Amino acid sequence: MMKHAYKLILLLLSALVLLFIIAPLLGMFLATSAPELFATARDSEVMKSIRLTLFTSLGATIFMAIGAIPLAYVLARKNFFFKKLISGIIDLPIVIPHSAAGIAILGFLSRNSVLGKAASSVGIDFVGNPLGIAAAMAFVSIPFLINAARDGFENVPVRLEKAALSLGASPVKVFFTISLPMAKRSVISGLVMMFARGLSEFGAVVIIAYHPMITPILIFERFSSYGLQYARPVAVVFILITLFVFIAMRWISGGKKHA
Amino acid sequence: MLELTDISKKLGNFQINNISFTVEKGEYFVLLGESGAGKSVLLEIIAGLEKADHGTICLHGENLKNKTINERNIGIVYQDFALFPHLSVYQNIAYPLKNRKFSKDKIRNKIEEIAREFEITDLLNRKPDTLSGGEKQRVALARCLAMQPQLLLLDEPLASVDVRLKDSLNALLRRINRKGFTIIHVTHDFDEALSLATHIAIIDKGNLISTGKPDEIFNNPTHPFVARFAGIRNFFNASLVFENDSNIGIINLISGSKIRLATDATSGNGYYILPSEEIIITLEKPVSSASNIMQGRIKDIIPTFKGMDVIVECGEIFHVSITKTSKEKLRLELGKNIWISWKAMNGKFVNNE
């Protein structure tokens, strides 16, 4: 009897949490009519902003991965004095408020900063520019990639890397032929997580660049200027497109299963 | 060919101390020791996967200190085989050949040749996780030998395969050795060492205890650890003296016990070894030709593969091997007082000075 009641309570609590996640999303989808959706999908401002959001987040993810994946490997394999401190620093963007992160990035990239001045001299201005948006997205989302990739590399047996070295491979070759392919699933999962987190960023981006408008900002602007009725279809279209992109990415990356 | 001089390495609380030995071309050299004795670390130091704190390693007279792992051309096969799980058997064997920048045709020909030799032609398109232990072992050896290493290092290569396969893999390893490959093989298994080694080095707690040909080491063990490995239980530090001109010596054990032994050893300090199956147990004091007779008490009785190991306390601890039938006939049990005896012809003395 007790066992039965215990199972029932577990089920009930789990169902409540799931409902909490599903209900608002479902409510939003149900409250949006098909004509509204089609009209929004034809709205050039909406589609332009979705394209901008997807490409800036994708660009930020790919560009930062060049450094983040080797860093994750170093954290997984090497022991050094400040390793714990560095791991803590990597997690910082997750824990600090993102509007505060935006302020910090603005200080770093604004026209008055050293980097901003250097960029200005070659005609690049981060503020109000997709490059600035990508920087803000990267700042808040990079811990997801580093942590997932580090976990992946930690799960690759060191012995396999040693065997590869003894078979005449250079350390670089071992990384590209053994470590990276074997940690592939975790690395891809980290890339997808970073990309997804970048897409949803609002707080840091709004401080760096209100314009050009990424979709989270467009949704906020439509809501604050015109109300819920006008913001909702944009949100639904954005969710549908990002869901489609994620499913496609998972499908492509999950095509070959090993490791 | 390979010369290790004074190799030391500290790893946490564990240390390898000043290990030196030489391996000549064509030898099957077995490093024998219990788990955690430092054998595998030593192997990784030779391969260049670990750095020694002190000492030098020379291969063909050339110091390996400044040679990276991939320049050493020393192959290593691990206990768990370390096959790359994301690559097929073919790609695994091709790995060292690609590193040598062999052409595709040359790689294919070489793999076909080595696959025939190791009887793995049918496995080439399989992934390692679909192979049995014995198949993995053959693939790992094939991959390693494909690069024609100057030296082949095997880390407990037979520990992960079942008993049935051990004989055929033993034969394979011997065949590889006969083809001219010099092998250093790490194991904790005495029988495995004896069946393969042309030379043995015994390692205990990071120290090299003994090195030489198997018969040199085990016929005259000079260390309790070596004796234990060889299955010799009655091994005592002792001194030998001769009274008058007799060839019957008196062995003085540390406990004060005196044992008579017919020996051609010279007087002095050394070790007294007495095979446990040469001791006779009787319930009464025997009247026989045995000149060594002691009264003792049974401290323990341990079942063994062949029968029983009776541990008798009589100043020293003696191990006596008997059959189960003898145990039942004499009604031996713990605490029972018995007599043990053996002839002066039994046992031997090994000088250590």
Interface residues (C-beta under 8 A of the other chain):
Chain A: P157 R159 L160 K162 A163 A164 L165 S166 L167 G168 A169 S170 K173 T177 I178 P181 M182 H258 A259
Chain B: E44 A47 G48 L49 I69 N70 R72 N73 I74 G75 I76 Y78 D80 A82 F84 P85 H86 Y95 P96 N99 R100 K127 R143 C144 M147
